[in-house]
Structure formats: structure tokens, C-alpha cells
């Protein structure tokens, strides 16, 4: 019986930056401020589309990121590889490969 918490046949996309859009009292403005202050090239940013404020403010945030020169990409575009089984992706340069 396999009791490992990680399925090595899967890849995981995690994050290196949390928008804290899930925190009590969070607003689209507070999450946007945090993202804009901390986003850096190669980041994977955690956001939750189930949060009403996030869903309402995402278009504006994405435009502000683009205005700052960021390009939004998929995990394969970010890392230059299709997600490998057993890999855990935190950012473009922080990848744990099992």
C-alpha cells in the first residue's frame, strides 16, 4: 500500500507568491496591492477565482501587471517544459523534481 502524500505520476503547480485574497477582510484592492508589490519575473501567484472580490478585480490587476511589462503564461511556457510527473513548480527557477 502506497502511503506517500505525493502521487509521483502527477505534476504540481504551486506558487511563490500569495495574494492573500482568501484572508478575512481581503478586498480586490488589498490583494492587488500585495500582488503589485511582490510580483517578479517567473512568479506563480496564488489567487482564488471563487473569491468574489478576486473575480471582480482580476481584469484590472492583469492589465496593471501587463502595463508593468509582465507577460502572463502557462506553466509549460514559464518553465520551458511540459509539467513532468513528480515535479513541483513554485516559480520559473524553483522547481523540485523527484
Backbone atoms as SQL, in Angstrom:
CREATE TABLE atoms (id INTEGER PRIMARY KEY, chain TEXT, resi INTEGER, resn TEXT, atom TEXT, x REAL, y REAL, z REAL);
INSERT INTO atoms VALUES
  (1, 'A', 1, 'UNK', 'N', 0.832, -1.179, 0.000),
  (2, 'A', 1, 'UNK', 'CA', 0.000, 0.000, 0.000),
  (3, 'A', 1, 'UNK', 'C', 0.877, 1.242, 0.000),
  (4, 'A', 2, 'UNK', 'N', 0.614, 2.156, -0.929),
  (5, 'A', 2, 'UNK', 'CA', 1.375, 3.390, -1.040),
  (6, 'A', 2, 'UNK', 'C', 0.770, 4.446, -0.119),
  (7, 'A', 3, 'UNK', 'N', 1.539, 4.894, 0.861),
  (8, 'A', 3, 'UNK', 'CA', 1.048, 5.915, 1.787),
  (9, 'A', 3, 'UNK', 'C', 1.687, 7.269, 1.526),
  (10, 'A', 4, 'UNK', 'N', 2.401, 7.391, 0.424),
  (11, 'A', 4, 'UNK', 'CA', 3.053, 8.657, 0.076),
  (12, 'A', 4, 'UNK', 'C', 2.007, 9.733, -0.178),
  (13, 'A', 5, 'UNK', 'N', 2.199, 10.948, 0.373),
  (14, 'A', 5, 'UNK', 'CA', 1.222, 12.018, 0.144),
  (15, 'A', 5, 'UNK', 'C', 1.304, 12.617, -1.256),
  (16, 'A', 6, 'UNK', 'N', 2.345, 12.291, -1.997),
  (17, 'A', 6, 'UNK', 'CA', 2.520, 12.849, -3.339),
  (18, 'A', 6, 'UNK', 'C', 2.398, 11.737, -4.362),
  (19, 'A', 7, 'UNK', 'N', 1.519, 11.927, -5.328),
  (20, 'A', 7, 'UNK', 'CA', 1.371, 10.994, -6.425),
  (21, 'A', 7, 'UNK', 'C', 2.453, 11.336, -7.449),
  (22, 'A', 8, 'UNK', 'N', 3.463, 10.499, -7.577),
  (23, 'A', 8, 'UNK', 'CA', 4.591, 10.810, -8.448),
  (24, 'A', 8, 'UNK', 'C', 4.240, 10.724, -9.924),
  (25, 'A', 9, 'UNK', 'N', 3.009, 10.336, -10.241),
  (26, 'A', 9, 'UNK', 'CA', 2.572, 10.331, -11.632),
  (27, 'A', 9, 'UNK', 'C', 1.988, 11.688, -12.017),
  (28, 'A', 10, 'UNK', 'N', 1.917, 12.595, -11.069),
  (29, 'A', 10, 'UNK', 'CA', 1.348, 13.924, -11.311),
  (30, 'A', 10, 'UNK', 'C', 2.407, 14.997, -11.143),
  (31, 'A', 11, 'UNK', 'N', 2.162, 16.136, -11.759),
  (32, 'A', 11, 'UNK', 'CA', 2.977, 17.326, -11.520),
  (33, 'A', 11, 'UNK', 'C', 2.116, 18.294, -10.721),
  (34, 'A', 12, 'UNK', 'N', 2.751, 19.125, -9.929),
  (35, 'A', 12, 'UNK', 'CA', 2.028, 20.079, -9.099),
  (36, 'A', 12, 'UNK', 'C', 2.511, 21.486, -9.407),
  (37, 'A', 13, 'UNK', 'N', 1.574, 22.377, -9.664),
  (38, 'A', 13, 'UNK', 'CA', 1.894, 23.794, -9.810),
  (39, 'A', 13, 'UNK', 'C', 1.483, 24.466, -8.520),
  (40, 'A', 14, 'UNK', 'N', 2.438, 24.884, -7.745),
  (41, 'A', 14, 'UNK', 'CA', 2.158, 25.585, -6.505),
  (42, 'A', 14, 'UNK', 'C', 2.383, 27.072, -6.760),
  (43, 'A', 15, 'UNK', 'N', 3.026, 27.778, -5.896),
  (44, 'A', 15, 'UNK', 'CA', 3.179, 29.223, -6.060),
  (45, 'A', 15, 'UNK', 'C', 4.325, 29.716, -5.195),
  (46, 'A', 16, 'UNK', 'N', 4.855, 30.864, -5.559),
  (47, 'A', 16, 'UNK', 'CA', 5.864, 31.501, -4.720),
  (48, 'A', 16, 'UNK', 'C', 5.382, 32.855, -4.189),
  (49, 'A', 17, 'UNK', 'N', 4.135, 33.203, -4.510),
  (50, 'A', 17, 'UNK', 'CA', 3.565, 34.460, -4.046),
  (51, 'A', 17, 'UNK', 'C', 2.079, 34.287, -3.784),
  (52, 'A', 18, 'UNK', 'N', 1.635, 34.678, -2.593),
  (53, 'A', 18, 'UNK', 'CA', 0.232, 34.549, -2.203),
  (54, 'A', 18, 'UNK', 'C', -0.407, 35.931, -2.207),
  (55, 'A', 19, 'UNK', 'N', -1.525, 36.065, -2.881),
  (56, 'A', 19, 'UNK', 'CA', -2.242, 37.347, -2.936),
  (57, 'A', 19, 'UNK', 'C', -3.031, 37.618, -1.660),
  (58, 'A', 20, 'UNK', 'N', -3.198, 36.601, -0.828),
  (59, 'A', 20, 'UNK', 'CA', -3.995, 36.681, 0.397),
  (60, 'A', 20, 'UNK', 'C', -5.431, 37.126, 0.122),
  (61, 'A', 21, 'UNK', 'N', -5.925, 36.783, -1.055),
  (62, 'A', 21, 'UNK', 'CA', -7.314, 37.118, -1.388),
  (63, 'A', 21, 'UNK', 'C', -8.308, 36.300, -0.570),
  (64, 'A', 22, 'UNK', 'N', -7.842, 35.273, 0.089),
  (65, 'A', 22, 'UNK', 'CA', -8.665, 34.399, 0.910),
  (66, 'A', 22, 'UNK', 'C', -8.777, 34.900, 2.351),
  (67, 'A', 23, 'UNK', 'N', -7.943, 35.846, 2.749),
  (68, 'A', 23, 'UNK', 'CA', -7.881, 36.291, 4.143),
  (69, 'A', 23, 'UNK', 'C', -9.135, 37.088, 4.531),
  (70, 'A', 24, 'UNK', 'N', -9.508, 36.988, 5.775),
  (71, 'A', 24, 'UNK', 'CA', -10.662, 37.728, 6.270),
  (72, 'A', 24, 'UNK', 'C', -10.450, 39.223, 6.029),
  (73, 'A', 25, 'UNK', 'N', -11.438, 39.868, 5.451),
  (74, 'A', 25, 'UNK', 'CA', -11.366, 41.298, 5.180),
  (75, 'A', 25, 'UNK', 'C', -10.644, 41.673, 3.897),
  (76, 'A', 26, 'UNK', 'N', -10.150, 40.671, 3.169),
  (77, 'A', 26, 'UNK', 'CA', -9.439, 40.962, 1.915),
  (78, 'A', 26, 'UNK', 'C', -10.391, 41.575, 0.898),
  (79, 'A', 27, 'UNK', 'N', -9.879, 42.501, 0.122),
  (80, 'A', 27, 'UNK', 'CA', -10.632, 43.127, -0.962),
  (81, 'A', 27, 'UNK', 'C', -9.824, 42.990, -2.233),
  (82, 'A', 28, 'UNK', 'N', -10.438, 43.287, -3.358),
  (83, 'A', 28, 'UNK', 'CA', -9.674, 43.239, -4.609),
  (84, 'A', 28, 'UNK', 'C', -8.527, 44.243, -4.546),
  (85, 'A', 29, 'UNK', 'N', -8.741, 45.374, -3.877),
  (86, 'A', 29, 'UNK', 'CA', -7.695, 46.388, -3.775),
  (87, 'A', 29, 'UNK', 'C', -6.530, 45.913, -2.896),
  (88, 'A', 30, 'UNK', 'N', -6.831, 45.258, -1.772),
  (89, 'A', 30, 'UNK', 'CA', -5.743, 44.793, -0.905),
  (90, 'A', 30, 'UNK', 'C', -4.943, 43.682, -1.575),
  (91, 'A', 31, 'UNK', 'N', -5.629, 42.792, -2.278),
  (92, 'A', 31, 'UNK', 'CA', -4.931, 41.719, -2.994),
  (93, 'A', 31, 'UNK', 'C', -4.107, 42.292, -4.135),
  (94, 'A', 32, 'UNK', 'N', -4.677, 43.253, -4.871),
  (95, 'A', 32, 'UNK', 'CA', -3.953, 43.885, -5.975),
  (96, 'A', 32, 'UNK', 'C', -2.680, 44.564, -5.467),
  (97, 'A', 33, 'UNK', 'N', -2.794, 45.275, -4.371),
  (98, 'A', 33, 'UNK', 'CA', -1.634, 45.975, -3.802),
  (99, 'A', 33, 'UNK', 'C', -0.531, 44.985, -3.452),
  (100, 'A', 34, 'UNK', 'N', -0.902, 43.871, -2.823),
  (101, 'A', 34, 'UNK', 'CA', 0.083, 42.851, -2.452),
  (102, 'A', 34, 'UNK', 'C', 0.738, 42.251, -3.698),
  (103, 'A', 35, 'UNK', 'N', -0.055, 41.915, -4.707),
  (104, 'A', 35, 'UNK', 'CA', 0.492, 41.319, -5.924),
  (105, 'A', 35, 'UNK', 'C', 1.433, 42.296, -6.625),
  (106, 'A', 36, 'UNK', 'N', 1.002, 43.524, -6.787),
  (107, 'A', 36, 'UNK', 'CA', 1.831, 44.502, -7.498),
  (108, 'A', 36, 'UNK', 'C', 3.121, 44.802, -6.743),
  (109, 'A', 37, 'UNK', 'N', 3.105, 44.725, -5.429),
  (110, 'A', 37, 'UNK', 'CA', 4.303, 44.986, -4.633),
  (111, 'A', 37, 'UNK', 'C', 5.295, 43.831, -4.686),
  (112, 'A', 38, 'UNK', 'N', 4.809, 42.606, -4.894),
  (113, 'A', 38, 'UNK', 'CA', 5.683, 41.444, -4.775),
  (114, 'A', 38, 'UNK', 'C', 5.923, 40.661, -6.059),
  (115, 'A', 39, 'UNK', 'N', 5.136, 40.894, -7.097),
  (116, 'A', 39, 'UNK', 'CA', 5.289, 40.110, -8.337),
  (117, 'A', 39, 'UNK', 'C', 6.668, 40.336, -8.925),
  (118, 'A', 40, 'UNK', 'N', 7.256, 39.257, -9.391),
  (119, 'A', 40, 'UNK', 'CA', 8.561, 39.351, -10.057),
  (120, 'A', 40, 'UNK', 'C', 8.574, 38.376, -11.229),
  (121, 'A', 41, 'UNK', 'N', 9.468, 38.588, -12.118),
  (122, 'A', 41, 'UNK', 'CA', 9.569, 37.733, -13.293),
  (123, 'A', 41, 'UNK', 'C', 9.704, 36.274, -12.859),
  (124, 'A', 42, 'UNK', 'N', 8.865, 35.424, -13.419),
  (125, 'A', 42, 'UNK', 'CA', 8.918, 33.996, -13.131),
  (126, 'A', 42, 'UNK', 'C', 8.018, 33.546, -12.002),
  (127, 'A', 43, 'UNK', 'N', 7.308, 34.466, -11.363),
  (128, 'A', 43, 'UNK', 'CA', 6.441, 34.103, -10.236),
  (129, 'A', 43, 'UNK', 'C', 5.218, 33.314, -10.678),
  (130, 'A', 44, 'UNK', 'N', 4.763, 32.468, -9.773),
  (131, 'A', 44, 'UNK', 'CA', 3.450, 31.852, -9.862),
  (132, 'A', 44, 'UNK', 'C', 2.673, 32.447, -8.690),
  (133, 'A', 45, 'UNK', 'N', 1.578, 33.128, -8.986),
  (134, 'A', 45, 'UNK', 'CA', 0.829, 33.879, -7.988),
  (135, 'A', 45, 'UNK', 'C', -0.451, 33.126, -7.628),
  (136, 'A', 46, 'UNK', 'N', -0.653, 32.901, -6.337),
  (137, 'A', 46, 'UNK', 'CA', -1.859, 32.220, -5.866),
  (138, 'A', 46, 'UNK', 'C', -3.003, 33.216, -5.761),
  (139, 'A', 47, 'UNK', 'N', -4.089, 32.922, -6.487),
  (140, 'A', 47, 'UNK', 'CA', -5.322, 33.695, -6.405),
  (141, 'A', 47, 'UNK', 'C', -6.474, 32.707, -6.523),
  (142, 'A', 48, 'UNK', 'N', -7.633, 33.095, -6.021),
  (143, 'A', 48, 'UNK', 'CA', -8.777, 32.198, -5.972),
  (144, 'A', 48, 'UNK', 'C', -9.966, 32.820, -6.687),
  (145, 'A', 49, 'UNK', 'N', -10.363, 32.245, -7.806),
  (146, 'A', 49, 'UNK', 'CA', -11.488, 32.807, -8.560),
  (147, 'A', 49, 'UNK', 'C', -12.828, 32.573, -7.864),
  (148, 'A', 50, 'UNK', 'N', -12.834, 31.794, -6.791),
  (149, 'A', 50, 'UNK', 'CA', -14.075, 31.615, -6.025),
  (150, 'A', 50, 'UNK', 'C', -14.313, 32.785, -5.066),
  (151, 'A', 51, 'UNK', 'N', -13.290, 33.632, -4.892),
  (152, 'A', 51, 'UNK', 'CA', -13.456, 34.823, -4.061),
  (153, 'A', 51, 'UNK', 'C', -14.087, 35.914, -4.920),
  (154, 'A', 52, 'UNK', 'N', -15.222, 36.422, -4.503),
  (155, 'A', 52, 'UNK', 'CA', -15.968, 37.396, -5.305),
  (156, 'A', 52, 'UNK', 'C', -15.115, 38.616, -5.652),
  (157, 'A', 53, 'UNK', 'N', -14.404, 39.173, -4.673),
  (158, 'A', 53, 'UNK', 'CA', -13.575, 40.352, -4.945),
  (159, 'A', 53, 'UNK', 'C', -12.467, 40.045, -5.955),
  (160, 'A', 54, 'UNK', 'N', -11.891, 38.854, -5.870),
  (161, 'A', 54, 'UNK', 'CA', -10.843, 38.471, -6.821),
  (162, 'A', 54, 'UNK', 'C', -11.422, 38.396, -8.224),
  (163, 'A', 55, 'UNK', 'N', -12.556, 37.732, -8.358),
  (164, 'A', 55, 'UNK', 'CA', -13.178, 37.588, -9.676),
  (165, 'A', 55, 'UNK', 'C', -13.535, 38.947, -10.271),
  (166, 'A', 56, 'UNK', 'N', -14.000, 39.852, -9.429),
  (167, 'A', 56, 'UNK', 'CA', -14.376, 41.182, -9.914),
  (168, 'A', 56, 'UNK', 'C', -13.170, 42.046, -10.273),
  (169, 'A', 57, 'UNK', 'N', -12.049, 41.857, -9.576),
  (170, 'A', 57, 'UNK', 'CA', -10.898, 42.731, -9.792),
  (171, 'A', 57, 'UNK', 'C', -9.798, 42.169, -10.664),
  (172, 'A', 58, 'UNK', 'N', -9.935, 40.922, -11.130),
  (173, 'A', 58, 'UNK', 'CA', -8.830, 40.275, -11.835),
  (174, 'A', 58, 'UNK', 'C', -8.471, 40.965, -13.149),
  (175, 'A', 59, 'UNK', 'N', -9.450, 41.417, -13.907),
  (176, 'A', 59, 'UNK', 'CA', -9.147, 42.053, -15.199),
  (177, 'A', 59, 'UNK', 'C', -8.287, 43.297, -15.001),
  (178, 'A', 60, 'UNK', 'N', -8.625, 44.085, -14.002),
  (179, 'A', 60, 'UNK', 'CA', -7.851, 45.301, -13.722),
  (180, 'A', 60, 'UNK', 'C', -6.439, 44.945, -13.260),
  (181, 'A', 61, 'UNK', 'N', -6.310, 43.953, -12.388),
  (182, 'A', 61, 'UNK', 'CA', -4.989, 43.535, -11.918),
  (183, 'A', 61, 'UNK', 'C', -4.134, 43.016, -13.066),
  (184, 'A', 62, 'UNK', 'N', -4.700, 42.175, -13.900),
  (185, 'A', 62, 'UNK', 'CA', -3.935, 41.633, -15.027),
  (186, 'A', 62, 'UNK', 'C', -3.463, 42.738, -15.959),
  (187, 'A', 63, 'UNK', 'N', -4.304, 43.735, -16.187),
  (188, 'A', 63, 'UNK', 'CA', -3.894, 44.855, -17.027),
  (189, 'A', 63, 'UNK', 'C', -2.753, 45.635, -16.378),
  (190, 'A', 64, 'UNK', 'N', -2.820, 45.826, -15.079),
  (191, 'A', 64, 'UNK', 'CA', -1.735, 46.544, -14.384),
  (192, 'A', 64, 'UNK', 'C', -0.430, 45.762, -14.452),
  (193, 'A', 65, 'UNK', 'N', -0.509, 44.438, -14.353),
  (194, 'A', 65, 'UNK', 'CA', 0.695, 43.624, -14.497),
  (195, 'A', 65, 'UNK', 'C', 1.262, 43.752, -15.913),
  (196, 'A', 66, 'UNK', 'N', 0.389, 43.695, -16.915),
  (197, 'A', 66, 'UNK', 'CA', 0.846, 43.866, -18.303),
  (198, 'A', 66, 'UNK', 'C', 1.471, 45.246, -18.495),
  (199, 'A', 67, 'UNK', 'N', 0.852, 46.282, -17.910),
  (200, 'A', 67, 'UNK', 'CA', 1.386, 47.648, -18.021),
  (201, 'A', 67, 'UNK', 'C', 2.778, 47.754, -17.410),
  (202, 'A', 68, 'UNK', 'N', 3.095, 46.895, -16.461),
  (203, 'A', 68, 'UNK', 'CA', 4.422, 46.875, -15.826),
  (204, 'A', 68, 'UNK', 'C', 5.398, 45.970, -16.568),
  (205, 'A', 69, 'UNK', 'N', 4.949, 45.422, -17.696),
  (206, 'A', 69, 'UNK', 'CA', 5.840, 44.614, -18.523),
  (207, 'A', 69, 'UNK', 'C', 5.765, 43.121, -18.292),
  (208, 'A', 70, 'UNK', 'N', 4.843, 42.666, -17.459),
  (209, 'A', 70, 'UNK', 'CA', 4.703, 41.236, -17.231),
  (210, 'A', 70, 'UNK', 'C', 3.930, 40.602, -18.374),
  (211, 'A', 71, 'UNK', 'N', 4.279, 39.358, -18.671),
  (212, 'A', 71, 'UNK', 'CA', 3.564, 38.562, -19.654),
  (213, 'A', 71, 'UNK', 'C', 2.979, 37.371, -18.922),
  (214, 'A', 72, 'UNK', 'N', 1.693, 37.132, -19.112),
  (215, 'A', 72, 'UNK', 'CA', 1.022, 36.019, -18.447),
  (216, 'A', 72, 'UNK', 'C', 1.150, 34.782, -19.316),
  (217, 'A', 73, 'UNK', 'N', 1.602, 33.687, -18.716),
  (218, 'A', 73, 'UNK', 'CA', 1.897, 32.476, -19.481),
  (219, 'A', 73, 'UNK', 'C', 1.400, 31.239, -18.745),
  (220, 'A', 74, 'UNK', 'N', 1.390, 30.140, -19.465),
  (221, 'A', 74, 'UNK', 'CA', 1.065, 28.840, -18.881),
  (222, 'A', 74, 'UNK', 'C', 2.309, 28.267, -18.193),
  (223, 'A', 75, 'UNK', 'N', 2.130, 27.209, -17.419),
  (224, 'A', 75, 'UNK', 'CA', 3.272, 26.559, -16.763),
  (225, 'A', 75, 'UNK', 'C', 4.291, 26.066, -17.804),
  (226, 'A', 76, 'UNK', 'N', 3.875, 25.404, -18.898),
  (227, 'A', 76, 'UNK', 'CA', 4.867, 24.996, -19.892),
  (228, 'A', 76, 'UNK', 'C', 5.624, 26.187, -20.507),
  (229, 'A', 77, 'UNK', 'N', 4.933, 27.285, -20.729),
  (230, 'A', 77, 'UNK', 'CA', 5.612, 28.466, -21.269),
  (231, 'A', 77, 'UNK', 'C', 6.570, 29.053, -20.236),
  (232, 'A', 78, 'UNK', 'N', 6.189, 29.037, -18.985),
  (233, 'A', 78, 'UNK', 'CA', 7.019, 29.581, -17.915),
  (234, 'A', 78, 'UNK', 'C', 8.294, 28.775, -17.726),
  (235, 'A', 79, 'UNK', 'N', 8.160, 27.458, -17.731),
  (236, 'A', 79, 'UNK', 'CA', 9.294, 26.591, -17.389),
  (237, 'A', 79, 'UNK', 'C', 10.039, 26.036, -18.597),
  (238, 'A', 80, 'UNK', 'N', 9.432, 26.146, -19.780),
  (239, 'A', 80, 'UNK', 'CA', 10.066, 25.582, -20.971),
  (240, 'A', 80, 'UNK', 'C', 9.931, 24.081, -21.062),
  (241, 'A', 81, 'UNK', 'N', 9.037, 23.518, -20.265),
  (242, 'A', 81, 'UNK', 'CA', 8.821, 22.074, -20.307),
  (243, 'A', 81, 'UNK', 'C', 7.371, 21.768, -19.968),
  (244, 'A', 82, 'UNK', 'N', 6.884, 20.655, -20.502),
  (245, 'A', 82, 'UNK', 'CA', 5.554, 20.190, -20.107),
  (246, 'A', 82, 'UNK', 'C', 5.684, 19.690, -18.676),
  (247, 'A', 83, 'UNK', 'N', 4.725, 19.963, -17.811),
  (248, 'A', 83, 'UNK', 'CA', 4.856, 19.519, -16.418),
  (249, 'A', 83, 'UNK', 'C', 5.199, 18.039, -16.311),
  (250, 'A', 84, 'UNK', 'N', 6.326, 17.766, -15.665),
  (251, 'A', 84, 'UNK', 'CA', 6.823, 16.401, -15.531),
  (252, 'A', 84, 'UNK', 'C', 6.207, 15.697, -14.330),
  (253, 'A', 85, 'UNK', 'N', 5.888, 14.416, -14.465),
  (254, 'A', 85, 'UNK', 'CA', 5.393, 13.666, -13.315),
  (255, 'A', 85, 'UNK', 'C', 6.379, 13.772, -12.152),
  (256, 'A', 86, 'UNK', 'N', 5.849, 14.049, -10.974),
  (257, 'A', 86, 'UNK', 'CA', 6.676, 14.147, -9.784),
  (258, 'A', 86, 'UNK', 'C', 7.290, 15.514, -9.549),
  (259, 'A', 87, 'UNK', 'N', 7.160, 16.423, -10.511),
  (260, 'A', 87, 'UNK', 'CA', 7.741, 17.760, -10.349),
  (261, 'A', 87, 'UNK', 'C', 6.780, 18.663, -9.584),
  (262, 'A', 88, 'UNK', 'N', 7.352, 19.563, -8.815),
  (263, 'A', 88, 'UNK', 'CA', 6.579, 20.559, -8.082),
  (264, 'A', 88, 'UNK', 'C', 7.104, 21.917, -8.508),
  (265, 'A', 89, 'UNK', 'N', 6.238, 22.719, -9.126),
  (266, 'A', 89, 'UNK', 'CA', 6.609, 24.009, -9.684),
  (267, 'A', 89, 'UNK', 'C', 6.178, 25.127, -8.739),
  (268, 'A', 90, 'UNK', 'N', 7.164, 25.876, -8.219),
  (269, 'A', 90, 'UNK', 'CA', 6.889, 27.025, -7.356),
  (270, 'A', 90, 'UNK', 'C', 7.049, 28.339, -8.117),
  (271, 'A', 91, 'UNK', 'N', 7.979, 28.367, -9.051),
  (272, 'A', 91, 'UNK', 'CA', 8.243, 29.531, -9.897),
  (273, 'A', 91, 'UNK', 'C', 9.084, 29.032, -11.068),
  (274, 'A', 92, 'UNK', 'N', 9.454, 29.943, -11.957),
  (275, 'A', 92, 'UNK', 'CA', 10.240, 29.515, -13.120),
  (276, 'A', 92, 'UNK', 'C', 11.563, 28.890, -12.694),
  (277, 'A', 93, 'UNK', 'N', 12.171, 29.413, -11.658),
  (278, 'A', 93, 'UNK', 'CA', 13.501, 28.924, -11.255),
  (279, 'A', 93, 'UNK', 'C', 13.471, 28.037, -10.022),
  (280, 'A', 94, 'UNK', 'N', 12.308, 27.824, -9.441),
  (281, 'A', 94, 'UNK', 'CA', 12.204, 26.990, -8.244),
  (282, 'A', 94, 'UNK', 'C', 11.309, 25.803, -8.570),
  (283, 'A', 95, 'UNK', 'N', 11.941, 24.725, -9.038),
  (284, 'A', 95, 'UNK', 'CA', 11.226, 23.522, -9.427),
  (285, 'A', 95, 'UNK', 'C', 11.867, 22.340, -8.703),
  (286, 'A', 96, 'UNK', 'N', 11.063, 21.591, -7.978),
  (287, 'A', 96, 'UNK', 'CA', 11.529, 20.398, -7.308),
  (288, 'A', 96, 'UNK', 'C', 11.186, 19.227, -8.197),
  (289, 'A', 97, 'UNK', 'N', 12.192, 18.454, -8.608),
  (290, 'A', 97, 'UNK', 'CA', 11.960, 17.287, -9.456),
  (291, 'A', 97, 'UNK', 'C', 12.287, 16.036, -8.667),
  (292, 'A', 98, 'UNK', 'N', 11.330, 15.139, -8.587),
  (293, 'A', 98, 'UNK', 'CA', 11.510, 13.890, -7.826),
  (294, 'A', 98, 'UNK', 'C', 12.102, 12.831, -8.718);
